[in-house]
Amino acid sequence: AAFINIFHDNMQPFPESKNVALVYTVGALGRNKRAEGEGAPSAEREKLVKKTKKDFLEAIYLTGRNVMAAVVEYNSREDVQNGNLPRLDVLRSPIVAGGTFIHPDVNPEDVALALLNGYEYSHDPTHSPHLELMPGKAMEDALEACKRGEAWENRLTRLKATFAQAPSGGFAASYEQRVEKTNYGFLIPGDEDCFVGGGALNGAVGRLLLKEGKQPIAFEQDKDGKFVEEHDPTVGRAVPKFNIPTCPYARTHKRLFQKARQSKEKLVRAEPADLEEDTANKIPPTPVKASFARVNVDGDHPFGAAFINIFHDNMQPFPESKNVALVYTVGALGRNKRAEGEGAPSAEREKLVKKTKKDFLEAIYLTGRNVMAAVVEYNSREDVQNGNLPRLDVLRSPIVAGGTFIHPDATPEDVALALLNGYEDSYDPTASPHLELMPGTAMEDAHQAFRDGSKWEARVTPEAAGGAPGAAPAGVGQPVAPPAGVAAAPPQAKEMSELETGGGGQEPETATEKQKNCRPSCSVQ
């Protein structure tokens, strides 16, 4: 709510006749606290707290909209126009709910930006007051972001992702036959034995690398190049025969994992001997020019480990020179299963299964965090910066452990959200790759929840997140129109000037359609 109080002439501060008003609003609660001297907050008041970052910032945005709309309506009144009440020419504004009551996942700059976006939405070039902003780094940084046209919605996530395009009636590919401009890699959700091939998506990518990259993937073939099949009793049908012990990627990944364990949370590189042919064990050379690994959790098994393999130039899929890398990770076990063609799981392996939904989703979150951190460290290396190794510009990612190995209490959407949260927490604006997500309902729904600020933890205890968020008010939650131009700042003020007017026409109905042709005049004083 917004309240405008016009002082009695004999009760203006100091006294100063131009100090005419007190404008009052009530910001959202991001946590159940009270300011000093106001007593302890009640347990009942907890129900009023905004549980998600999105809901909190949206409430601040709506507060800013309403405050500016209230002053515009006040200044438009006949009794203000005729001088019976004073016009409010300048409004000095602090950040609303950016301190005691701020949501724990939000910083004051985010709150200030949401407030400014709200002020902008309701700005009227005739009746809005000039805004004087209370100085401070958070408000000043938010003002600069607002000048650039940034919307509060962008603060819900830093990570930017798009979806891979599937052909009509088909599925998105792991590697494309033609890649424009950028170097590209695909993330394989693998197995704790670290092989490339076998069954499920790992097997599908392995067969593609064998056929289109001429890589020595350990599927058995006959003299005509057809896959030799064997009966898999776990699925009750014939599947391509895969020889795990002769997989060159498995040999390299296992050696790298042992090295990475000694240098936790640091990217390590394979030695040449880790990539060479092993004639004694009939393992061909690994078809890569360089391999790297990173681990971020303790353990004897490579769950959550990330491996980056840079293909030899003559072994890129299709061949396409921009298909530069295979990124590999091992998702958590939510149940003791194996994909088709990989044999029956042992009873001993049951000990590796995550028993609770929380432990499983947390492991997926840490996996996403580690995968992104590994690529960031790789892209930051000197030999990548100087062009001796290719930069990984785009990483295409499926859901990790969202199928065969998923925990029985988790949904694929839960798993995808945990993965995206992990990617987000290791995101680096300079060194992270662009993320292309494999399309599908679970990933798409998780991506929308992620953009709305949802966290995987809320999927473990839904009541902790206040249940599913309600529908946003009409016109809310859409990007604020970017500025058409910004005027030069006057001396001793950081100015945000009115925009040049655009075309005319009927006023749109929603925030998306309502391309505002003005911006409030404001400065930091």
TITORZA-957304 format. One line per field, with one value per residue (C-alpha): y, x, z; residue number from 1; residue in one letter. Coordinates in steps of 0.25 Angstrom, whole numbers. Last residue first. Layout:
// TITORZA-957304
north c(Y	...)
east c(X	...)
up c(Z	...)
pos c(NUM	...)
code c(A	...)
//
This chain:
// TITORZA-957304
north c(52	40	45	42	46	35	28	29	23	10	-2	-8	-21	-29	-21	-24	-17	-9	6	9	16	25	23	26	37	40	35	43	44	36	45	42	56	65	73	68	54	53	47	33	26	16	9	-5	-9	-17	-32	-39	-44	-35	-31	-38	-42	-54	-68	-74	-80	-95	-98	-89	-93	-100	-107	-113	-121	-128	-120	-107	-111	-111	-96	-88	-74	-72	-75	-88	-92	-89	-97	-109	-109	-109	-120	-129	-126	-129	-121	-124	-111	-102	-95	-84	-87	-81	-73	-58	-58	-69	-79	-88	-86	-86	-100	-105	-99	-105	-119	-118	-113	-124	-135	-129	-129	-143	-147	-151	-161	-173	-168	-167	-177	-181	-167	-154	-157	-145	-137	-134	-123	-116	-108	-96	-88	-98	-91	-99	-103	-96	-83	-74	-74	-89	-91	-81	-88	-80	-88	-101	-95	-90	-104	-111	-101	-104	-119	-117	-109	-118	-130	-123	-121	-136	-140	-131	-137	-151	-147	-140	-151	-161	-174	-170	-183	-186	-198	-204	-207	-219	-226	-225	-218	-227	-225	-212	-215	-208	-198	-202	-201	-200	-188	-173	-174	-161	-155	-158	-147	-146	-135	-139	-128	-121	-122	-109	-116	-124	-138	-144	-145	-140	-151	-145	-132	-141	-138	-130	-138	-131	-140	-136	-144	-144	-159	-164	-174	-175	-163	-148	-137	-126	-134	-129	-136	-132	-139	-134	-138	-148	-162	-170	-180	-194	-204	-218	-220	-223	-213	-201	-190	-176	-166	-167	-168	-154	-149	-145	-131	-127	-117	-113	-115	-126	-128	-143	-147	-141	-151	-163	-158	-156	-170	-175	-165	-170	-185	-182	-174	-185	-195	-209	-214	-209	-218	-215	-224	-217	-221	-233	-234	-237	-224	-230	-243	-235	-244	-241	-233	-231	-218	-217	-213	-224	-232	-232	-221	-221	-208	-202	-188	-187	-173	-172	-159	-162	-177	-179	-165	-167	-181	-175	-164	-174	-183	-172	-168	-182	-193	-197	-186	-177	-183	-177	-190	-180	-179	-167	-155	-150	-135	-130	-120	-109	-98	-86	-81	-89	-104	-114	-129	-126	-134	-140	-138	-133	-143	-145	-142	-129	-128	-124	-111	-110	-101	-88	-84	-72	-74	-61	-65	-58	-44	-44	-43	-29	-23	-17	-6	-1	11	2	-5	8	11	-2	0	14	8	-3	5	16	29	31	33	47	44	55	55	48	57	61	50	39	28	16	5	13	13	-2	-4	5	-4	-16	-10	-6	-20	-27	-17	-20	-35	-46	-61	-57	-49	-35	-31	-24	-18	-16	-15	-2	4	19	29	45	49	63	71	67	78	86	85	96	100	98	86	80	82	76	63	60	61	51	41	42	41	28	22	24	17	6	3	3	-7	-16	-17	-20	-31	-37	-37	-45	-55	-57	-59	-70	-71	-57	-56	-53	-67	-64	-54	-65	-68	-54	-44	-39	-24	-12	-5	-11	-14	-27	-40	-51	-52	-47	-38	-29	-14	-5	9	23	37	48	62	77	80	92	101	98	97	90	79	83	84	98	97	84	73	65	50	41	26	14	0)
east c(86	85	77	63	55	45	46	37	31	27	25	12	12	20	14	0	-12	-6	-9	-15	-6	6	20	32	34	49	52	52	65	72	82	94	95	106	106	95	95	94	81	78	72	62	62	58	43	41	42	29	26	14	4	-8	-4	5	-2	1	14	13	14	20	35	37	24	29	40	49	45	48	62	64	62	52	56	45	55	58	43	43	55	50	37	45	55	43	35	46	57	71	77	87	96	105	119	124	137	133	120	124	114	117	105	96	101	97	83	81	85	75	64	67	66	53	47	51	42	48	43	47	62	66	76	69	63	67	81	87	76	82	92	98	110	114	126	137	150	159	173	185	177	184	173	171	186	185	174	161	152	156	154	140	137	141	133	120	122	125	112	104	109	107	92	91	97	87	76	80	83	69	61	67	74	85	90	105	103	94	106	109	97	103	96	92	99	102	94	82	84	88	80	82	73	75	90	97	101	114	119	125	128	131	138	141	129	133	142	130	133	122	127	141	151	161	163	166	155	156	151	146	143	134	133	119	120	134	135	145	139	141	133	137	144	151	156	163	166	175	177	166	163	167	178	173	171	175	179	194	193	190	189	193	183	188	202	201	198	183	180	175	164	164	153	160	174	178	164	167	179	170	159	169	173	158	155	166	163	148	151	159	148	154	149	134	132	119	109	98	84	75	63	58	62	70	72	81	82	94	96	108	107	108	121	121	132	124	124	126	124	136	136	149	145	142	135	121	120	127	124	109	109	115	105	94	101	102	88	83	92	107	116	126	132	134	131	123	114	111	102	109	110	112	122	122	131	124	123	111	111	107	105	100	104	95	83	70	59	49	35	40	54	58	65	73	67	73	81	85	91	90	76	66	73	68	54	57	59	71	69	83	79	72	86	93	82	83	98	95	85	94	106	99	92	77	70	64	52	46	31	22	11	14	24	16	24	16	25	38	35	33	46	53	47	52	65	66	63	73	84	80	84	74	74	72	60	61	53	64	71	66	51	49	62	62	54	53	41	42	31	19	9	3	-12	-22	-13	-23	-15	-14	-29	-32	-24	-13	-2	-9	-11	4	8	-1	4	19	16	8	18	29	21	18	33	36	25	32	45	39	31	43	53	43	37	30	27	13	11	23	14	7	21	21	32	39	37	38	50	60	54	45	48	41	48	46	35	29	30	20	19	19	20	22	19	21	35	35	30	42	40	50	40	26	16	11	7	-1	7	1	1	2	0	4	0)
up c(-15	-25	-37	-44	-55	-58	-71	-83	-95	-87	-96	-91	-98	-88	-76	-81	-87	-99	-100	-114	-124	-123	-127	-118	-108	-105	-91	-78	-71	-61	-55	-46	-39	-35	-49	-58	-64	-79	-84	-86	-98	-103	-90	-89	-86	-73	-75	-71	-57	-55	-66	-59	-45	-44	-42	-28	-24	-21	-6	4	1	14	12	-1	7	-2	-15	-8	-6	-21	-22	-29	-34	-45	-56	-49	-49	-64	-66	-58	-66	-79	-73	-69	-82	-92	-99	-97	-91	-98	-88	-92	-87	-74	-75	-74	-67	-57	-53	-42	-34	-46	-51	-38	-38	-52	-47	-35	-45	-54	-43	-38	-52	-54	-42	-28	-18	-26	-27	-42	-47	-60	-63	-57	-54	-61	-69	-83	-85	-98	-94	-103	-104	-100	-104	-113	-108	-113	-115	-105	-96	-96	-93	-82	-75	-72	-82	-74	-60	-65	-71	-58	-50	-58	-56	-42	-39	-47	-39	-26	-29	-34	-20	-13	-21	-16	-2	-1	-7	3	1	-8	-14	-13	-3	-13	-21	-13	-18	-32	-43	-55	-68	-76	-89	-84	-73	-59	-46	-32	-29	-26	-31	-33	-46	-53	-62	-76	-85	-99	-107	-120	-129	-136	-146	-151	-156	-155	-140	-137	-139	-149	-140	-128	-118	-105	-93	-81	-69	-57	-44	-37	-34	-37	-26	-15	-8	-5	-12	-22	-33	-46	-58	-71	-84	-96	-111	-111	-117	-105	-110	-112	-100	-103	-89	-92	-104	-95	-105	-100	-93	-79	-83	-89	-75	-72	-67	-54	-51	-36	-26	-19	-23	-19	-23	-37	-39	-36	-45	-56	-56	-56	-67	-76	-75	-76	-89	-95	-94	-94	-80	-83	-95	-101	-108	-115	-109	-110	-101	-87	-81	-69	-77	-87	-100	-108	-121	-130	-136	-151	-158	-168	-162	-149	-138	-123	-116	-110	-115	-124	-130	-145	-142	-149	-146	-133	-128	-131	-125	-112	-112	-112	-102	-92	-95	-90	-91	-92	-99	-92	-80	-66	-58	-49	-61	-70	-72	-85	-86	-101	-106	-116	-121	-127	-141	-147	-144	-155	-153	-139	-127	-116	-125	-121	-123	-134	-140	-146	-143	-129	-126	-113	-103	-97	-85	-77	-63	-55	-49	-42	-44	-59	-54	-48	-61	-68	-77	-76	-68	-58	-57	-54	-44	-37	-36	-29	-20	-15	-14	-5	-8	-5	-18	-22	-31	-39	-37	-47	-52	-66	-71	-64	-58	-54	-60	-56	-41	-42	-49	-39	-27	-34	-36	-22	-17	-26	-21	-7	-9	-9	-5	10	6	12	24	32	21	6	10	2	-3	0	-8	-8	-16	-22	-28	-19	-23	-11	-8	-11	-22	-34	-40	-26	-23	-37	-34	-44	-34	-25	-36	-40	-26	-24	-37	-33	-19	-26	-37	-26	-17	-29	-32	-17	-17	-30	-23	-11	-20	-28	-17	-11	2	4	19	23	29	38	45	53	60	65	63	75	79	71	78	68	54	53	47	40	27	13	17	6	8	14	8	14	7	16	10	9	12	4	15	24	39	42	38	34	45	45	30	33	26	14	16	4	7	-2	0)
pos c(525	524	523	522	521	520	519	518	517	516	515	514	513	512	511	510	509	508	507	506	505	504	503	502	501	500	499	498	497	496	495	494	493	492	491	490	489	488	487	486	485	484	483	482	481	480	479	478	477	476	475	474	473	472	471	470	469	468	467	466	465	464	463	462	461	460	459	458	457	456	455	454	453	452	451	450	449	448	447	446	445	444	443	442	441	440	439	438	437	436	435	434	433	432	431	430	429	428	427	426	425	424	423	422	421	420	419	418	417	416	415	414	413	412	411	410	409	408	407	406	405	404	403	402	401	400	399	398	397	396	395	394	393	392	391	390	389	388	387	386	385	384	383	382	381	380	379	378	377	376	375	374	373	372	371	370	369	368	367	366	365	364	363	362	361	360	359	358	357	356	355	354	353	352	351	350	349	348	347	346	345	344	343	342	341	340	339	338	337	336	335	334	333	332	331	330	329	328	327	326	325	324	323	322	321	320	319	318	317	316	315	314	313	312	311	310	309	308	307	306	305	304	303	302	301	300	299	298	297	296	295	294	293	292	291	290	289	288	287	286	285	284	283	282	281	280	279	278	277	276	275	274	273	272	271	270	269	268	267	266	265	264	263	262	261	260	259	258	257	256	255	254	253	252	251	250	249	248	247	246	245	244	243	242	241	240	239	238	237	236	235	234	233	232	231	230	229	228	227	226	225	224	223	222	221	220	219	218	217	216	215	214	213	212	211	210	209	208	207	206	205	204	203	202	201	200	199	198	197	196	195	194	193	192	191	190	189	188	187	186	185	184	183	182	181	180	179	178	177	176	175	174	173	172	171	170	169	168	167	166	165	164	163	162	161	160	159	158	157	156	155	154	153	152	151	150	149	148	147	146	145	144	143	142	141	140	139	138	137	136	135	134	133	132	131	130	129	128	127	126	125	124	123	122	121	120	119	118	117	116	115	114	113	112	111	110	109	108	107	106	105	104	103	102	101	100	99	98	97	96	95	94	93	92	91	90	89	88	87	86	85	84	83	82	81	80	79	78	77	76	75	74	73	72	71	70	69	68	67	66	65	64	63	62	61	60	59	58	57	56	55	54	53	52	51	50	49	48	47	46	45	44	43	42	41	40	39	38	37	36	35	34	33	32	31	30	29	28	27	26	25	24	23	22	21	20	19	18	17	16	15	14	13	12	11	10	9	8	7	6	5	4	3	2	1)
code c(Q	V	S	C	S	P	R	C	N	K	Q	K	E	T	A	T	E	P	E	Q	G	G	G	G	T	E	L	E	S	M	E	K	A	Q	P	P	A	A	A	V	G	A	P	P	A	V	P	Q	G	V	G	A	P	A	A	G	P	A	G	G	A	A	E	P	T	V	R	A	E	W	K	S	G	D	R	F	A	Q	H	A	D	E	M	A	T	G	P	M	L	E	L	H	P	S	A	T	P	D	Y	S	D	E	Y	G	N	L	L	A	L	A	V	D	E	P	T	A	D	P	H	I	F	T	G	G	A	V	I	P	S	R	L	V	D	L	R	P	L	N	G	N	Q	V	D	E	R	S	N	Y	E	V	V	A	A	M	V	N	R	G	T	L	Y	I	A	E	L	F	D	K	K	T	K	K	V	L	K	E	R	E	A	S	P	A	G	E	G	E	A	R	K	N	R	G	L	A	G	V	T	Y	V	L	A	V	N	K	S	E	P	F	P	Q	M	N	D	H	F	I	N	I	F	A	A	G	F	P	H	D	G	D	V	N	V	R	A	F	S	A	K	V	P	T	P	P	I	K	N	A	T	D	E	E	L	D	A	P	E	A	R	V	L	K	E	K	S	Q	R	A	K	Q	F	L	R	K	H	T	R	A	Y	P	C	T	P	I	N	F	K	P	V	A	R	G	V	T	P	D	H	E	E	V	F	K	G	D	K	D	Q	E	F	A	I	P	Q	K	G	E	K	L	L	L	R	G	V	A	G	N	L	A	G	G	G	V	F	C	D	E	D	G	P	I	L	F	G	Y	N	T	K	E	V	R	Q	E	Y	S	A	A	F	G	G	S	P	A	Q	A	F	T	A	K	L	R	T	L	R	N	E	W	A	E	G	R	K	C	A	E	L	A	D	E	M	A	K	G	P	M	L	E	L	H	P	S	H	T	P	D	H	S	Y	E	Y	G	N	L	L	A	L	A	V	D	E	P	N	V	D	P	H	I	F	T	G	G	A	V	I	P	S	R	L	V	D	L	R	P	L	N	G	N	Q	V	D	E	R	S	N	Y	E	V	V	A	A	M	V	N	R	G	T	L	Y	I	A	E	L	F	D	K	K	T	K	K	V	L	K	E	R	E	A	S	P	A	G	E	G	E	A	R	K	N	R	G	L	A	G	V	T	Y	V	L	A	V	N	K	S	E	P	F	P	Q	M	N	D	H	F	I	N	I	F	A	A)
//
